[in-house]
Every structure is written in C-alpha cells, then in structure tokens.
C-alpha cells in the first residue's frame, strides 16, 4: 500500500493566459482559432507513482460570437427563444449548441502521450472526440445527464437543446455577480477525466528506470467541430439563427491529480508491463447502395469493432452536428466478415422493415416522411443492430444506462425528413436530436475473448440507400456519400522499462 498520496496541479508548459483588450474582446487562451491550438503538460520524472484514477483536466470554458465578443446575456433573448427559431429577433446564443453527449470534451481532437526521458510516443489517439461522445451516450441515461456530466463537462444529453444556451453567455456580469470580463471567475468551470488507455490502467511509475516522466499534448478541435447550429437549414430572414464563426476559448487550464508515494514493497512488486484497453481509428467511405469495405488492422488482440457513419459534409461544419451517429441511410442489411468468410455471424443482419419494404403497412413503400407518419422510426426495424452495437461498445454485455432510445431515433429521423419549402419562415432539420447508432461487432462475449487481425482482413458489407438519390429518402442526404469511421477496441501492452509497445 502507498505510504501517502500527494495532490498536484500543473499549468501547461505553454500557458497562454486569457486577457481582455480595450474593445472588450477576449485574447489568447487555448483555442483552435483564438489562441494556442495545443495544450502541453509535463509530468516530471521521480521515484513515485502517478495515480491515474484521479487525473483530471480542469479549466473554464468561454464562448465568443462571430465578431470575437462575448455573448452579453441570455436574459435578453429569453423572451425571443422559440424552438422553431421563427423570430427575426432571436438572439444568436439561443441557436448555438455543442455536443449533446460529451460537451466540452469535444474540444479535444488528438492526444499524444510521450516519455519525457526519450520523447518516445507511448500512445497517440486520433479522432478522440467522436468515440468519447459515443461512449458517454452509452454510459449515461437522461437522468444521469442532469447530474454529473452537466456539472463536469457541460453536456445535457438528449435534452441539450433546451439548456445549451445557458453556457453561451456572460449574464453574471450584467447581473453584478462578477466585476467584468476579466474577473477570474468569468467562464463556465469544467473538470473532465481523460479517456486515454495509458492513463486508465495501473499506476504509472515515473522513475528514470521506467517511464521517466510524461509529456501530454492535447490538440484542440476546430470550432466548427465543437459547435453546431440548432437547425441545418436556416431561413434567410433569421440571420441570428446562423452561429457560423462562433468560437471557444479555454482559460486557467490545469492538469490535476495525485501522486502515490510507494513503500519498499510497492516498488519491489511493481509490474512494469501495463495492459491497456486501447482503441484504434480507421476510416473509409460508403459510396454506393451496395458497398464493401475491407482493411487489415494489424492488431493482435481485437475485442470488438464499432463502425459509425457520417455524411460527407458532417464534420467541421457549423450547420451539422458532428456527433450525430446514424446508420447508413436507408440501411437494408449488413454482414461482417473475417478473411472473406462471414464471422462471427454466418448470416446477414437485416433491418426489417426497411426502406425497400413493400408489404408491411398496407403496401406502403419507402420510409414515410413526417407528413403522413408521426413515427418514422417504426419503419426502421433495427433491434438486432442495436443489440450488436451495445455489445460491441461494452464488450458483450448490454449497458444498463444509455441514451440510445427509440424516441431519440424517431426525433432524429423526423429531422432528416424535415425539408424547407419556398414559403417556409421556419428553420428545418433539428440538429439537437443526434442519434447514437452504428454497426458493431463484438468478439469478447463478456469473457475477454479476442481476435487476431495481424495480416488478416476485416470486412463490412452494407446494402443501403447511400448516394442513390431515391425520391423516398431525405432530399438533404440522398445524394451524399458517407464516411465510415471504424473504432477497433483492443488490448495492448507497454513495457515501461523498454518503452516498447505491443498491440
């Protein structure tokens, strides 16, 4: 047992304090647009253990408008708040939203962990935010989001569209609770754990005979990947409904945690080989209605694969929600294969009914639009898809708390079929109801089984309506290709004495 634990709080080695200029605009800080786009921390080498279970990134989150000024107050826009955004006087902070599922965590795009003594990369995670958002959505239900995530990471789950506007303003200044924009309490406080496998395993020995200290670099996301408009299509007469150009700034950022001071027995029994629950991200495209994607992961211990699908214009776009995870458009069936043989299921998984069904509801064909069907999700029979995805994310057991509900899917499909008309005065295509679906395959079966993919191929075949332009499909999506992001959950090991990694 460690003799004692010591608290620490590190400022970034490239710290860039926020200031306010003469025109009352924020300067500096950490931001992809307004300040430094990377945050770097140094954890020094010493004969002590890093308690990875108590490691947090904390700071304050500021939102600035398209001109670079702070949003003045939310109260002024309260009377103009309308879920349909059909008022020309609506204020912009009511139309600016961030990720429902992981909130401030979406500002992290890439993470690099290095040994301080050799600069060797111990772990690199790309596309950090999307998978983190998916995991958060499958770890918290609606009640959960009202508590810890809302306080720590400023996200509210499926109801985020109703509360996000409260994070986008400086009402406390106008109400006299803060002295001004330069007040040290200006900004919404956050504190989040880092979803990094190396920092979620056992305690890390920081001595020179082991890791030799750590360098942690966080690369920040573009503003258009953090924020999105309330609606994807904005009426020209309601310019304030378009938040394009809004940005974020992080200030007073700190890496906080605890050291564990080991005794002689701890040091003698310390295992220098860390086993980690890692993930690897691979990308491909779906370009047609019958598509097959294959890749060779070169991983020894794969536990499962989670495939998510995004429209070609969905990332880095203020008018789209980057963390809206939907199955391929009008999905009909799919199958997984290993080395060109169906595996682990020797059959296609079918969506029934689906977009090509002709006899389920009185001969009605195609997925109905909200015009004549208030529950379009009833025409997407995806229960098997949901079960397989649940198991792929959690390793064989269905999550007890999650937000992937039929109600959410129904609201999301309504938004897809919500199209603008020439006489419409409303915005259309609600972005605040992002879904949490994809195509997954689990190999672990909740007993730790793995698959070897070294020089072996994984293949996913899908039949869908992508890039078909069919009239029965959403006009905003039917002519687009989709990006397939595959997250491979795998075991990996690293020896802190040699800094060699096996995955």
Secondary structure, DSSP 8 states (H G I E B T S, - for coil): --SEEEEEEEE-TT----EE-TTSBEE-SB-TTTSBSEEEEEE---SSEEEEEEEEEEEEEEEE-TTSBB---SHHHHTT--TT---TT--GGGSEEE-TTTGGGGGEEEEEEEETTT--EEEEEESHHHHHHHHHHTT--HHHIIIIIHHHT---GGGHHHHGGGGS--HHHHTTSSS-TT-TT-SEEEEEE---GGGGSS-EE-STTTT-SEEEEEEE--HHHHEEESEEE--TT-GGG--TT-EEEEEEEEEEEEEEE--HHHHHT---EEEEEEEEEEEEEE-SSEEEEEE----S-EEEEEEEEEETT-TT-TTS-TT-BB-STT--EEEEEETTEE-S-SS-EE-SS-TT--SSSTT--S---TTT-S-GGGG---HHHHHHHHHHHHTSS--SS----HHHHHHHHHHHH----TT--S-EEESS---B--EEEESSTTTT--B--TT--EEEEEE--TT---TTS-TTTTT--EEEEEEEEEEEEEETTTTEEE-
